[in-house]
């Protein structure tokens, strides 16, 4: 299994409990596809580097996980279909 890292930004108009539900949802996607969540780092609300859809802030989440080579594509598909995710990136970590 390879090691990956995903960083995604959620819209800033939610309560803290709703952000945790988003994190649990994407962790469940990782685990349902045979992956293992290593670490979840909630960065919280931060200013975006540039405005996206007239939004200036976002809730940042960094997740380290292990999985097969097909897992990042499935995770990105889930990010793409959710309108509450402003931006995302999934990268493979060096061995």
MOZIBEL-V981792 format. One record per backbone hydrogen bond with DSSP energy under -0.5 kcal/mol. CO is the residue of the C=O (numbers start at 0). NH is the residue of the N-H. E is the energy in kcal/mol with one decimal. If there is no record, write none. Layout:
co = <CO:CO>
nh = <NH:NH>
e = <E:E>
This chain:
co = <1:2:3:4:5:6:7:8:8:9:14:15:16:17:18:19:20:21:22:23:24:25:26:27:28:29:30:35:35:38:39:40:40:43:45:51:54:55:56:57:57:58:59:59:60:61:62:63:63:64:65:66:67:69:70:71:72:73:74:75:76:77:78:80:81:83:83:86:88:90>
nh = <66:92:64:90:62:88:60:85:86:58:18:19:20:21:22:23:24:25:26:27:28:29:30:31:32:34:33:37:65:63:41:42:61:59:57:54:51:47:11:45:59:9:42:43:7:40:5:37:38:3:35:1:70:73:74:75:76:77:78:79:80:81:81:82:84:10:85:8:6:4>
e = <-2.2:-2.8:-2.3:-2.8:-3.0:-1.9:-2.1:-2.8:-0.8:-2.7:-1.6:-1.8:-1.5:-1.8:-2.2:-2.5:-2.2:-2.2:-2.2:-2.2:-1.6:-1.8:-2.3:-2.7:-1.1:-2.5:-1.4:-0.5:-2.6:-3.0:-0.6:-0.8:-2.6:-2.5:-2.2:-1.4:-1.9:-3.1:-0.5:-2.6:-0.7:-2.7:-1.6:-1.3:-2.3:-3.4:-2.9:-2.6:-1.7:-3.6:-2.5:-2.3:-1.3:-1.5:-2.5:-2.7:-1.9:-1.8:-2.1:-2.6:-1.6:-0.6:-0.9:-0.6:-1.3:-2.5:-0.7:-2.8:-2.6:-2.5>
